[in-house]
Amino acid sequence: MKERKKIRLNGYNYNKLGYYFVTICTQDKATSFGKIKNNEMIFSKVGNIANELWKTIPDHFMNAKLDKYIIMPNHIHGIIIINNDSVGDADLRPYGKYCTNKPLYPEIIQRYI
């Protein structure tokens, strides 16, 4: 298996507040999420699940909000906002069982996929 390219910025603190642009691709570029017909995305069963789960990210992470996103046949683009609206500056941890010492942004993506 080909080793994945490291795309994180060395030394960057991914616990920082801000807007994070995310791209998640399917394995081997498989069109798992659906197809485009007449310029409209038609979700497959997996695509519907991916869409519904994306919308629940803020339910699991108190400091995450979602901005625009789009699901394409073989990838997802989205903007996740890490903010401190709900708990204050000191606590940027997720809810309940997802509470760890990992940086918040990568943990959100790990839990999603």
C-alpha positions in Angstrom: 0.0 0.0 0.0 1.3 3.4 -0.9 2.2 5.6 2.1 -0.1 8.6 2.5 1.4 12.0 1.9 1.7 14.1 5.2 -0.3 17.2 4.7 -0.3 18.8 8.1 1.8 21.8 8.7 4.8 21.0 10.9 4.6 22.8 14.2 1.0 24.1 13.7 -1.3 23.8 16.7 -4.5 22.3 15.4 -6.2 23.2 18.7 -6.3 26.8 17.5 -9.6 28.6 17.0 -10.4 29.2 13.3 -11.7 27.9 10.1 -10.4 24.6 8.7 -11.0 23.5 5.1 -11.3 19.7 4.9 -11.2 17.4 1.9 -11.9 13.7 2.6 -11.4 11.3 -0.4 -12.7 7.8 -0.8 -10.3 4.9 -1.1 -9.0 4.4 -4.7 -11.3 7.3 -5.8 -14.3 5.0 -5.7 -17.6 6.8 -6.4 -19.0 5.6 -3.1 -21.1 8.7 -2.3 -23.2 8.6 -5.4 -23.2 10.1 -8.9 -23.9 13.3 -10.7 -26.9 13.3 -13.0 -28.1 16.5 -14.9 -25.6 18.6 -12.8 -27.2 17.3 -9.5 -25.6 15.1 -7.0 -27.6 11.9 -6.4 -26.6 10.3 -3.1 -26.1 6.6 -2.8 -26.9 4.9 0.5 -23.4 5.6 1.7 -23.6 9.2 0.4 -26.8 9.7 2.5 -25.0 8.4 5.6 -22.0 10.6 4.9 -24.2 13.6 4.6 -26.2 12.9 7.8 -23.1 12.1 9.8 -21.4 15.3 8.6 -24.3 17.4 9.9 -24.0 15.8 13.4 -20.4 16.8 14.0 -21.5 19.8 16.2 -23.6 17.4 18.3 -20.4 15.6 19.3 -17.9 18.5 19.6 -19.1 21.5 21.6 -16.7 23.9 19.9 -17.3 22.8 16.3 -19.6 24.5 13.9 -20.1 23.7 10.2 -20.0 26.1 7.4 -20.4 25.3 3.7 -19.8 21.7 2.6 -20.4 19.6 -0.5 -20.3 15.9 -1.1 -19.2 14.7 -4.5 -19.1 11.1 -5.8 -15.7 10.4 -4.5 -14.9 13.1 -2.0 -16.2 15.7 0.5 -15.2 19.3 0.9 -16.2 21.2 4.0 -15.3 24.0 6.4 -15.3 23.3 10.1 -15.1 26.2 12.5 -13.4 25.7 15.8 -14.7 28.4 18.2 -15.1 29.1 21.8 -18.7 30.3 21.8 -20.0 27.6 24.1 -17.4 27.1 26.8 -14.8 29.8 27.0 -11.2 30.0 26.1 -9.7 27.3 28.3 -11.7 24.3 27.3 -11.7 23.3 23.6 -12.5 19.6 24.3 -15.2 17.5 22.7 -18.1 16.1 24.5 -18.2 12.8 26.5 -16.4 9.8 25.2 -14.5 11.8 22.6 -12.6 13.7 25.2 -8.9 13.1 24.8 -5.7 15.1 24.8 -5.5 15.0 21.0 -5.8 18.3 19.0 -9.5 18.9 18.3 -9.5 19.4 14.5 -7.8 16.1 13.7 -9.9 14.3 16.2 -13.1 15.5 14.6 -12.0 14.2 11.2 -10.8 10.9 12.7 -14.2 10.4 14.4 -16.0 11.3 11.2 -14.2 8.9 8.9 
